[in-house]
């Protein structure tokens, strides 16, 4: 990995030859599709080539880190598929609600979206800062929990706990905001 940091193509080839099958089998067990697994292996190794410093030797063995990265990326792919499937199988009305076009010409829809945005922002303001920050990075920043943990230099378990607790508190806060709105 040190040689990879110096853009040593030979080191990258050796790394791929040694661990390519491990990454493939790890991903394949989760996504259960050979073509997708092959694409993801390329993506994972491309990320390693671009950001070799994402592996920190002091945190553990390389093979453990690589397996974890592979597993997390495969789980992200499954989640993404679920969202795509829900969108693709939704009625046209549900699709519009889920992914509104950027140029909304319907004043009523614009007003409804503005109201929803205001309620969400008010509810977000009611939850602890640590949880709000992680939720914003995940849902508005599009980062995975692993990426959030790396960006904030926090353990992955802490990030997961804060997302779970934050979402529970956000749900309660949204319920409160809706009740206040109805009065």
ABEGO torsion letter per residue (X at the ends): XAAAAAGBAAAAAAAAAAAAAAAAAAAAAAAGBAAAAAAAAAAAAAAAAABAAABBAAAEBAAAAAAAAAAAAAAAAAAAAAAAAAAAABBAAAAAAABBBABBABAAAAAAAAAAAAAAAAAAAABBAAAAAAAAAAAAAGBBAAAAAAAAGBBAAAAAAAAAAAAAAAAAAAAAAAAAAAX
